[in-house]
Amino acid sequence: MKKLVVLTGAGVSAESGIRTFRDSNGLWGNHDIMEVASAEGWRKNRDLVQNFYNQRRKHARDCQPNDAHLTLARLESHFDVQIITQNIDDLHERAGSSRVLHLHGELTKAQSSIDPRLIYPLDHWEIKTGDKCEKGSQLRPHIVWFGEDVPMMLPAMDLAQRAEIFLVLGTSMQVYPAASLIDYVPQTAKKFLIDPQVPDFRLGNDVIVIQESATVGMKILEKILLES
């Protein structure tokens, strides 16, 4: 089966009711992004950050995968599908996708605040003050914040380099280093972009643009891929 590598962004989850980072003038849930998505924000106000992600986690549990998620999962019957997602929810997994690489971390996990290698699955929505790792430090959200390294970037680059079909789905291509992944895709690969707004940067002539929402665009692309 051909290797289909998919880079997904907030536009996919938005259709399931999950708010995006850039919904309103750089605010996310009425908070400045740097207050709740940076190491400095964590140092300044741990309770604010912890509560923010607890609420995101609680909300995400009530959201359901949409048709875009389900179509990607269904394509595993025909392609070797690998998803690289910038999203921190687990909707791809809940839709049935079996190979998902999270660039920016996962809401459904916690990590040590002193050793990022210590990661723990969560079976509940709340991380409380006093919840500690095995080294005795407070647990924090397993999220890659602004200013932190993106440890999964190297595996993502490797996947992009091996793509035979590469799809960019529901992302503005403004967040780096994720946006640079398209530069690693072989020239021989077929490239598609699905988004209602074409990103404001120069796309190569070899990128086929489907200017639709994620759910509508995936139906169109599924037909193209299965008929080609």
PyRosetta script that sets phi, psi and omega in degrees:
from pyrosetta import init, pose_from_sequence

init()
pose = pose_from_sequence("MKKLVVLTGAGVSAESGIRTFRDSNGLWGNHDIMEVASAEGWRKNRDLVQNFYNQRRKHARDCQPNDAHLTLARLESHFDVQIITQNIDDLHERAGSSRVLHLHGELTKAQSSIDPRLIYPLDHWEIKTGDKCEKGSQLRPHIVWFGEDVPMMLPAMDLAQRAEIFLVLGTSMQVYPAASLIDYVPQTAKKFLIDPQVPDFRLGNDVIVIQESATVGMKILEKILLES")
pose.set_psi(1, 143.6)
pose.set_omega(1, 178.9)
pose.set_phi(2, -68.5)
pose.set_psi(2, 148.1)
pose.set_omega(2, -178.4)
pose.set_phi(3, -87.0)
pose.set_psi(3, 113.4)
pose.set_omega(3, 178.2)
pose.set_phi(4, -104.2)
pose.set_psi(4, 113.3)
pose.set_omega(4, 179.0)
pose.set_phi(5, -107.1)
pose.set_psi(5, 129.4)
pose.set_omega(5, -173.1)
pose.set_phi(6, -122.6)
pose.set_psi(6, 125.0)
pose.set_omega(6, 173.1)
pose.set_phi(7, -101.2)
pose.set_psi(7, 113.4)
pose.set_omega(7, -178.4)
pose.set_phi(8, -109.4)
pose.set_psi(8, 152.8)
pose.set_omega(8, 179.9)
pose.set_phi(9, -134.5)
pose.set_psi(9, -165.6)
pose.set_omega(9, -170.2)
pose.set_phi(10, -61.6)
pose.set_psi(10, -25.9)
pose.set_omega(10, -178.9)
pose.set_phi(11, -62.1)
pose.set_psi(11, -25.1)
pose.set_omega(11, 177.6)
pose.set_phi(12, -72.8)
pose.set_psi(12, -49.4)
pose.set_omega(12, -178.7)
pose.set_phi(13, -70.0)
pose.set_psi(13, -27.6)
pose.set_omega(13, -178.2)
pose.set_phi(14, -59.4)
pose.set_psi(14, -33.7)
pose.set_omega(14, -179.2)
pose.set_phi(15, -74.6)
pose.set_psi(15, -7.2)
pose.set_omega(15, 171.9)
pose.set_phi(16, -99.1)
pose.set_psi(16, 2.3)
pose.set_omega(16, 176.7)
pose.set_phi(17, 97.9)
pose.set_psi(17, 10.2)
pose.set_omega(17, 178.9)
pose.set_phi(18, -93.4)
pose.set_psi(18, 124.7)
pose.set_omega(18, -177.1)
pose.set_phi(19, -67.9)
pose.set_psi(19, 148.8)
pose.set_omega(19, 179.5)
pose.set_phi(20, -95.1)
pose.set_psi(20, 165.5)
pose.set_omega(20, 178.3)
pose.set_phi(21, -58.6)
pose.set_psi(21, -38.9)
pose.set_omega(21, -167.9)
pose.set_phi(22, -105.6)
pose.set_psi(22, 31.4)
pose.set_omega(22, -179.0)
pose.set_phi(23, -62.6)
pose.set_psi(23, -37.6)
pose.set_omega(23, -171.7)
pose.set_phi(24, -147.8)
pose.set_psi(24, 92.9)
pose.set_omega(24, 171.7)
pose.set_phi(25, 51.9)
pose.set_psi(25, 43.4)
pose.set_omega(25, 176.9)
pose.set_phi(26, 79.0)
pose.set_psi(26, 6.8)
pose.set_omega(26, 177.9)
pose.set_phi(27, -96.7)
pose.set_psi(27, 149.1)
pose.set_omega(27, 176.6)
pose.set_phi(28, -133.2)
pose.set_psi(28, 113.5)
pose.set_omega(28, -176.3)
pose.set_phi(29, 59.3)
pose.set_psi(29, 37.4)
pose.set_omega(29, 179.5)
pose.set_phi(30, 68.2)
pose.set_psi(30, 16.1)
pose.set_omega(30, 175.9)
pose.set_phi(31, -116.5)
pose.set_psi(31, 144.1)
pose.set_omega(31, 169.1)
pose.set_phi(32, -61.9)
pose.set_psi(32, 134.4)
pose.set_omega(32, -175.8)
pose.set_phi(33, -55.2)
pose.set_psi(33, -40.0)
pose.set_omega(33, -176.3)
pose.set_phi(34, -69.5)
pose.set_psi(34, -19.6)
pose.set_omega(34, 176.5)
pose.set_phi(35, -71.7)
pose.set_psi(35, -31.4)
pose.set_omega(35, -171.9)
pose.set_phi(36, -119.6)
pose.set_psi(36, -3.1)
pose.set_omega(36, -176.4)
pose.set_phi(37, -135.7)
pose.set_psi(37, 40.5)
pose.set_omega(37, 176.2)
pose.set_phi(38, -146.2)
pose.set_psi(38, 155.1)
pose.set_omega(38, 177.0)
pose.set_phi(39, -62.9)
pose.set_psi(39, -34.1)
pose.set_omega(39, 178.2)
pose.set_phi(40, -65.3)
pose.set_psi(40, -41.0)
pose.set_omega(40, 177.2)
pose.set_phi(41, -60.9)
pose.set_psi(41, -39.1)
pose.set_omega(41, 178.0)
pose.set_phi(42, -63.9)
pose.set_psi(42, -42.0)
pose.set_omega(42, 179.6)
pose.set_phi(43, -66.2)
pose.set_psi(43, -35.8)
pose.set_omega(43, -176.1)
pose.set_phi(44, -76.7)
pose.set_psi(44, -40.2)
pose.set_omega(44, -173.2)
pose.set_phi(45, -152.1)
pose.set_psi(45, 84.4)
pose.set_omega(45, -177.9)
pose.set_phi(46, -63.2)
pose.set_psi(46, -38.1)
pose.set_omega(46, -177.9)
pose.set_phi(47, -63.2)
pose.set_psi(47, -41.3)
pose.set_omega(47, 179.0)
pose.set_phi(48, -61.7)
pose.set_psi(48, -47.3)
pose.set_omega(48, -178.0)
pose.set_phi(49, -64.8)
pose.set_psi(49, -46.0)
pose.set_omega(49, -178.5)
pose.set_phi(50, -61.1)
pose.set_psi(50, -44.7)
pose.set_omega(50, -179.6)
pose.set_phi(51, -65.6)
pose.set_psi(51, -38.0)
pose.set_omega(51, 179.7)
pose.set_phi(52, -58.6)
pose.set_psi(52, -48.6)
pose.set_omega(52, -178.5)
pose.set_phi(53, -75.2)
pose.set_psi(53, -29.8)
pose.set_omega(53, 173.2)
pose.set_phi(54, -59.5)
pose.set_psi(54, -43.1)
pose.set_omega(54, 179.9)
pose.set_phi(55, -68.8)
pose.set_psi(55, -38.1)
pose.set_omega(55, 176.5)
pose.set_phi(56, -62.8)
pose.set_psi(56, -40.9)
pose.set_omega(56, -179.1)
pose.set_phi(57, -66.1)
pose.set_psi(57, -43.8)
pose.set_omega(57, 179.8)
pose.set_phi(58, -63.2)
pose.set_psi(58, -42.6)
pose.set_omega(58, -179.8)
pose.set_phi(59, -65.9)
pose.set_psi(59, -43.9)
pose.set_omega(59, -177.6)
pose.set_phi(60, -61.8)
pose.set_psi(60, -32.6)
pose.set_omega(60, 179.6)
pose.set_phi(61, -63.1)
pose.set_psi(61, -28.0)
pose.set_omega(61, -178.3)
pose.set_phi(62, -88.8)
pose.set_psi(62, -8.7)
pose.set_omega(62, 179.3)
pose.set_phi(63, -88.1)
pose.set_psi(63, 155.4)
pose.set_omega(63, -177.4)
pose.set_phi(64, -121.2)
pose.set_psi(64, 150.1)
pose.set_omega(64, 175.1)
pose.set_phi(65, -57.9)
pose.set_psi(65, 144.0)
pose.set_omega(65, 178.3)
pose.set_phi(66, -102.2)
pose.set_psi(66, -174.9)
pose.set_omega(66, -175.0)
pose.set_phi(67, -62.8)
pose.set_psi(67, -29.4)
pose.set_omega(67, 178.1)
pose.set_phi(68, -66.4)
pose.set_psi(68, -45.8)
pose.set_omega(68, 176.0)
pose.set_phi(69, -58.6)
pose.set_psi(69, -45.9)
pose.set_omega(69, -175.7)
pose.set_phi(70, -67.2)
pose.set_psi(70, -36.6)
pose.set_omega(70, 178.6)
pose.set_phi(71, -65.8)
pose.set_psi(71, -42.5)
pose.set_omega(71, 177.8)
pose.set_phi(72, -59.8)
pose.set_psi(72, -42.5)
pose.set_omega(72, 178.3)
pose.set_phi(73, -64.1)
pose.set_psi(73, -40.6)
pose.set_omega(73, -179.1)
pose.set_phi(74, -65.3)
pose.set_psi(74, -31.0)
pose.set_omega(74, -178.8)
pose.set_phi(75, -67.6)
pose.set_psi(75, -12.9)
pose.set_omega(75, 177.0)
pose.set_phi(76, -64.6)
pose.set_psi(76, -17.1)
pose.set_omega(76, 176.5)
pose.set_phi(77, -73.7)
pose.set_psi(77, -16.7)
pose.set_omega(77, -174.4)
pose.set_phi(78, -122.0)
pose.set_psi(78, -19.7)
pose.set_omega(78, -175.8)
pose.set_phi(79, -137.4)
pose.set_psi(79, 159.1)
pose.set_omega(79, 170.4)
pose.set_phi(80, -83.7)
pose.set_psi(80, 91.6)
pose.set_omega(80, -171.6)
pose.set_phi(81, -92.8)
pose.set_psi(81, 128.4)
pose.set_omega(81, 172.8)
pose.set_phi(82, -126.1)
pose.set_psi(82, 121.9)
pose.set_omega(82, 179.5)
pose.set_phi(83, -99.4)
pose.set_psi(83, 129.6)
pose.set_omega(83, 169.2)
pose.set_phi(84, -110.0)
pose.set_psi(84, 115.8)
pose.set_omega(84, -176.0)
pose.set_phi(85, -117.9)
pose.set_psi(85, 142.1)
pose.set_omega(85, 171.2)
pose.set_phi(86, -87.5)
pose.set_psi(86, -7.6)
pose.set_omega(86, -176.9)
pose.set_phi(87, -81.3)
pose.set_psi(87, 148.3)
pose.set_omega(87, -177.5)
pose.set_phi(88, -101.7)
pose.set_psi(88, -2.2)
pose.set_omega(88, 177.0)
pose.set_phi(89, -82.8)
pose.set_psi(89, 175.3)
pose.set_omega(89, -178.2)
pose.set_phi(90, -111.9)
pose.set_psi(90, 27.5)
pose.set_omega(90, -175.7)
pose.set_phi(91, -67.7)
pose.set_psi(91, -33.0)
pose.set_omega(91, 175.7)
pose.set_phi(92, -60.7)
pose.set_psi(92, -46.2)
pose.set_omega(92, -179.3)
pose.set_phi(93, -65.4)
pose.set_psi(93, -41.8)
pose.set_omega(93, -179.1)
pose.set_phi(94, -68.1)
pose.set_psi(94, -23.6)
pose.set_omega(94, 176.3)
pose.set_phi(95, -77.9)
pose.set_psi(95, -17.2)
pose.set_omega(95, 178.1)
pose.set_phi(96, 116.2)
pose.set_psi(96, 0.5)
pose.set_omega(96, 176.8)
pose.set_phi(97, -68.5)
pose.set_psi(97, 133.3)
pose.set_omega(97, -172.3)
pose.set_phi(98, -99.5)
pose.set_psi(98, -14.7)
pose.set_omega(98, -178.5)
pose.set_phi(99, -129.6)
pose.set_psi(99, 98.2)
pose.set_omega(99, -176.3)
pose.set_phi(100, -128.7)
pose.set_psi(100, 122.8)
pose.set_omega(100, 176.6)
pose.set_phi(101, -107.1)
pose.set_psi(101, 121.0)
pose.set_omega(101, -179.1)
pose.set_phi(102, -95.3)
pose.set_psi(102, 112.4)
pose.set_omega(102, -179.7)
pose.set_phi(103, -70.1)
pose.set_psi(103, -37.7)
pose.set_omega(103, -170.1)
pose.set_phi(104, -109.5)
pose.set_psi(104, 18.9)
pose.set_omega(104, 177.3)
pose.set_phi(105, 96.0)
pose.set_psi(105, -175.5)
pose.set_omega(105, -174.2)
pose.set_phi(106, -139.8)
pose.set_psi(106, 130.4)
pose.set_omega(106, 177.7)
pose.set_phi(107, -60.9)
pose.set_psi(107, -30.6)
pose.set_omega(107, -173.1)
pose.set_phi(108, -82.1)
pose.set_psi(108, 11.5)
pose.set_omega(108, 179.2)
pose.set_phi(109, -133.8)
pose.set_psi(109, 157.8)
pose.set_omega(109, 173.8)
pose.set_phi(110, -120.8)
pose.set_psi(110, 161.2)
pose.set_omega(110, 176.3)
pose.set_phi(111, -140.7)
pose.set_psi(111, 160.3)
pose.set_omega(111, 176.6)
pose.set_phi(112, -64.5)
pose.set_psi(112, 144.1)
pose.set_omega(112, 177.9)
pose.set_phi(113, -84.6)
pose.set_psi(113, -4.3)
pose.set_omega(113, 176.1)
pose.set_phi(114, -118.4)
pose.set_psi(114, -17.7)
pose.set_omega(114, -179.3)
pose.set_phi(115, -138.1)
pose.set_psi(115, 97.8)
pose.set_omega(115, -175.6)
pose.set_phi(116, -64.5)
pose.set_psi(116, -9.4)
pose.set_omega(116, 177.3)
pose.set_phi(117, -76.9)
pose.set_psi(117, -17.6)
pose.set_omega(117, -179.7)
pose.set_phi(118, -90.0)
pose.set_psi(118, 104.4)
pose.set_omega(118, -174.8)
pose.set_phi(119, -123.7)
pose.set_psi(119, 137.4)
pose.set_omega(119, -173.8)
pose.set_phi(120, -130.0)
pose.set_psi(120, 132.3)
pose.set_omega(120, 174.8)
pose.set_phi(121, -70.5)
pose.set_psi(121, 147.5)
pose.set_omega(121, 178.1)
pose.set_phi(122, -111.2)
pose.set_psi(122, 134.6)
pose.set_omega(122, 174.4)
pose.set_phi(123, -108.4)
pose.set_psi(123, 17.1)
pose.set_omega(123, 178.7)
pose.set_phi(124, -146.1)
pose.set_psi(124, 172.7)
pose.set_omega(124, -172.4)
pose.set_phi(125, -93.7)
pose.set_psi(125, -9.9)
pose.set_omega(125, -169.4)
pose.set_phi(126, -117.9)
pose.set_psi(126, 129.0)
pose.set_omega(126, 165.8)
pose.set_phi(127, -100.7)
pose.set_psi(127, 123.2)
pose.set_omega(127, -174.8)
pose.set_phi(128, -103.0)
pose.set_psi(128, 154.8)
pose.set_omega(128, 170.9)
pose.set_phi(129, -60.2)
pose.set_psi(129, 128.2)
pose.set_omega(129, -176.8)
pose.set_phi(130, 103.8)
pose.set_psi(130, -13.6)
pose.set_omega(130, 172.7)
pose.set_phi(131, -74.4)
pose.set_psi(131, 118.2)
pose.set_omega(131, -170.9)
pose.set_phi(132, -122.9)
pose.set_psi(132, 156.5)
pose.set_omega(132, 174.9)
pose.set_phi(133, -81.4)
pose.set_psi(133, 178.2)
pose.set_omega(133, -177.8)
pose.set_phi(134, -67.5)
pose.set_psi(134, -14.5)
pose.set_omega(134, 176.9)
pose.set_phi(135, -95.2)
pose.set_psi(135, 2.3)
pose.set_omega(135, 174.2)
pose.set_phi(136, 90.9)
pose.set_psi(136, 9.1)
pose.set_omega(136, 180.0)
pose.set_phi(137, -98.5)
pose.set_psi(137, 156.0)
pose.set_omega(137, 179.2)
pose.set_phi(138, -60.6)
pose.set_psi(138, 136.6)
pose.set_omega(138, 173.1)
pose.set_phi(139, -74.0)
pose.set_psi(139, 143.4)
pose.set_omega(139, 177.4)
pose.set_phi(140, -127.0)
pose.set_psi(140, 166.8)
pose.set_omega(140, 175.7)
pose.set_phi(141, -60.3)
pose.set_psi(141, 144.2)
pose.set_omega(141, 177.0)
pose.set_phi(142, -85.5)
pose.set_psi(142, 71.7)
pose.set_omega(142, -175.1)
pose.set_phi(143, -129.6)
pose.set_psi(143, 138.3)
pose.set_omega(143, 173.5)
pose.set_phi(144, -84.4)
pose.set_psi(144, 110.9)
pose.set_omega(144, -178.0)
pose.set_phi(145, -89.3)
pose.set_psi(145, 162.7)
pose.set_omega(145, 176.8)
pose.set_phi(146, -56.6)
pose.set_psi(146, 134.4)
pose.set_omega(146, -179.2)
pose.set_phi(147, 92.1)
pose.set_psi(147, -8.4)
pose.set_omega(147, 178.5)
pose.set_phi(148, -99.3)
pose.set_psi(148, 156.3)
pose.set_omega(148, 176.4)
pose.set_phi(149, -64.7)
pose.set_psi(149, 153.9)
pose.set_omega(149, 176.2)
pose.set_phi(150, -107.7)
pose.set_psi(150, 90.3)
pose.set_omega(150, -170.9)
pose.set_phi(151, -64.1)
pose.set_psi(151, -23.4)
pose.set_omega(151, -178.2)
pose.set_phi(152, -90.1)
pose.set_psi(152, 6.7)
pose.set_omega(152, -177.5)
pose.set_phi(153, -67.2)
pose.set_psi(153, -41.5)
pose.set_omega(153, -179.2)
pose.set_phi(154, -62.7)
pose.set_psi(154, -46.9)
pose.set_omega(154, 174.6)
pose.set_phi(155, -60.5)
pose.set_psi(155, -35.4)
pose.set_omega(155, 179.1)
pose.set_phi(156, -66.5)
pose.set_psi(156, -40.3)
pose.set_omega(156, 177.8)
pose.set_phi(157, -61.9)
pose.set_psi(157, -40.7)
pose.set_omega(157, 179.3)
pose.set_phi(158, -62.3)
pose.set_psi(158, -42.3)
pose.set_omega(158, 178.1)
pose.set_phi(159, -63.5)
pose.set_psi(159, -43.4)
pose.set_omega(159, 179.9)
pose.set_phi(160, -60.7)
pose.set_psi(160, -38.1)
pose.set_omega(160, -179.0)
pose.set_phi(161, -67.9)
pose.set_psi(161, -20.7)
pose.set_omega(161, -177.3)
pose.set_phi(162, -103.0)
pose.set_psi(162, 6.0)
pose.set_omega(162, -177.0)
pose.set_phi(163, -70.9)
pose.set_psi(163, 138.3)
pose.set_omega(163, 168.8)
pose.set_phi(164, -99.7)
pose.set_psi(164, -28.0)
pose.set_omega(164, 170.8)
pose.set_phi(165, -132.4)
pose.set_psi(165, 132.2)
pose.set_omega(165, -178.5)
pose.set_phi(166, -126.0)
pose.set_psi(166, 127.1)
pose.set_omega(166, -178.3)
pose.set_phi(167, -120.8)
pose.set_psi(167, 129.7)
pose.set_omega(167, 170.8)
pose.set_phi(168, -104.2)
pose.set_psi(168, 122.0)
pose.set_omega(168, -170.5)
pose.set_phi(169, -131.1)
pose.set_psi(169, 114.3)
pose.set_omega(169, 171.5)
pose.set_phi(170, 68.2)
pose.set_psi(170, 38.6)
pose.set_omega(170, 177.7)
pose.set_phi(171, -138.2)
pose.set_psi(171, 145.1)
pose.set_omega(171, -178.5)
pose.set_phi(172, -77.2)
pose.set_psi(172, -10.2)
pose.set_omega(172, -176.6)
pose.set_phi(173, 57.4)
pose.set_psi(173, 36.5)
pose.set_omega(173, 179.0)
pose.set_phi(174, -110.3)
pose.set_psi(174, -10.5)
pose.set_omega(174, -177.7)
pose.set_phi(175, -99.0)
pose.set_psi(175, 119.9)
pose.set_omega(175, 179.0)
pose.set_phi(176, -105.6)
pose.set_psi(176, 149.8)
pose.set_omega(176, 11.6)
pose.set_phi(177, -85.8)
pose.set_psi(177, -2.0)
pose.set_omega(177, -175.7)
pose.set_phi(178, -55.4)
pose.set_psi(178, -40.1)
pose.set_omega(178, -176.3)
pose.set_phi(179, -63.9)
pose.set_psi(179, -21.0)
pose.set_omega(179, -178.5)
pose.set_phi(180, -78.8)
pose.set_psi(180, -8.0)
pose.set_omega(180, -176.3)
pose.set_phi(181, -60.4)
pose.set_psi(181, -32.8)
pose.set_omega(181, -179.0)
pose.set_phi(182, -62.3)
pose.set_psi(182, -24.1)
pose.set_omega(182, 179.8)
pose.set_phi(183, -71.1)
pose.set_psi(183, -17.0)
pose.set_omega(183, -178.4)
pose.set_phi(184, -94.3)
pose.set_psi(184, -5.5)
pose.set_omega(184, -177.3)
pose.set_phi(185, -73.9)
pose.set_psi(185, 134.4)
pose.set_omega(185, 179.3)
pose.set_phi(186, -58.1)
pose.set_psi(186, 147.2)
pose.set_omega(186, 179.2)
pose.set_phi(187, -62.1)
pose.set_psi(187, -26.3)
pose.set_omega(187, -177.9)
pose.set_phi(188, -78.8)
pose.set_psi(188, -12.3)
pose.set_omega(188, -177.9)
pose.set_phi(189, -75.0)
pose.set_psi(189, 147.2)
pose.set_omega(189, 171.0)
pose.set_phi(190, -78.4)
pose.set_psi(190, 136.3)
pose.set_omega(190, -176.4)
pose.set_phi(191, -124.3)
pose.set_psi(191, 133.3)
pose.set_omega(191, 179.4)
pose.set_phi(192, -128.9)
pose.set_psi(192, 149.7)
pose.set_omega(192, 173.4)
pose.set_phi(193, -134.2)
pose.set_psi(193, 127.0)
pose.set_omega(193, 176.8)
pose.set_phi(194, -117.7)
pose.set_psi(194, 117.7)
pose.set_omega(194, 176.6)
pose.set_phi(195, -169.3)
pose.set_psi(195, 140.9)
pose.set_omega(195, 179.8)
pose.set_phi(196, -64.5)
pose.set_psi(196, -25.3)
pose.set_omega(196, 176.6)
pose.set_phi(197, -120.7)
pose.set_psi(197, 121.9)
pose.set_omega(197, 179.7)
pose.set_phi(198, -67.0)
pose.set_psi(198, 127.9)
pose.set_omega(198, -178.2)
pose.set_phi(199, -54.3)
pose.set_psi(199, 146.7)
pose.set_omega(199, -175.8)
pose.set_phi(200, -83.8)
pose.set_psi(200, 63.0)
pose.set_omega(200, 171.1)
pose.set_phi(201, -153.8)
pose.set_psi(201, 163.0)
pose.set_omega(201, -173.2)
pose.set_phi(202, -75.9)
pose.set_psi(202, 115.9)
pose.set_omega(202, 174.9)
pose.set_phi(203, -86.2)
pose.set_psi(203, 147.0)
pose.set_omega(203, 174.9)
pose.set_phi(204, -66.3)
pose.set_psi(204, 155.3)
pose.set_omega(204, -180.0)
pose.set_phi(205, -64.5)
pose.set_psi(205, -15.7)
pose.set_omega(205, -177.2)
pose.set_phi(206, -90.3)
pose.set_psi(206, 3.9)
pose.set_omega(206, 179.4)
pose.set_phi(207, -93.9)
pose.set_psi(207, 122.0)
pose.set_omega(207, 177.2)
pose.set_phi(208, -87.8)
pose.set_psi(208, 119.3)
pose.set_omega(208, -175.4)
pose.set_phi(209, -99.4)
pose.set_psi(209, 127.8)
pose.set_omega(209, 172.5)
pose.set_phi(210, -113.2)
pose.set_psi(210, 103.1)
pose.set_omega(210, -172.0)
pose.set_phi(211, -86.6)
pose.set_psi(211, 75.3)
pose.set_omega(211, -178.4)
pose.set_phi(212, -143.6)
pose.set_psi(212, 169.8)
pose.set_omega(212, 172.5)
pose.set_phi(213, -65.3)
pose.set_psi(213, 166.8)
pose.set_omega(213, -177.9)
pose.set_phi(214, -60.8)
pose.set_psi(214, -43.6)
pose.set_omega(214, -176.7)
pose.set_phi(215, -67.5)
pose.set_psi(215, -44.8)
pose.set_omega(215, 179.5)
pose.set_phi(216, -69.7)
pose.set_psi(216, -44.3)
pose.set_omega(216, -178.5)
pose.set_phi(217, -61.8)
pose.set_psi(217, -37.0)
pose.set_omega(217, -180.0)
pose.set_phi(218, -68.2)
pose.set_psi(218, -32.5)
pose.set_omega(218, 175.9)
pose.set_phi(219, -64.9)
pose.set_psi(219, -40.8)
pose.set_omega(219, 178.4)
pose.set_phi(220, -65.8)
pose.set_psi(220, -45.9)
pose.set_omega(220, -177.5)
pose.set_phi(221, -67.5)
pose.set_psi(221, -38.6)
pose.set_omega(221, 178.7)
pose.set_phi(222, -56.8)
pose.set_psi(222, -43.3)
pose.set_omega(222, 179.8)
pose.set_phi(223, -64.8)
pose.set_psi(223, -42.4)
pose.set_omega(223, 179.3)
pose.set_phi(224, -61.0)
pose.set_psi(224, -47.6)
pose.set_omega(224, -175.8)
pose.set_phi(225, -66.9)
pose.set_psi(225, -40.5)
pose.set_omega(225, -176.1)
pose.set_phi(226, -77.0)
pose.set_psi(226, -19.7)
pose.set_omega(226, 179.3)
pose.set_phi(227, -95.4)
pose.set_psi(227, -9.9)
pose.set_omega(227, -177.0)
pose.set_phi(228, -86.5)
pose.dump_pdb("model.pdb")
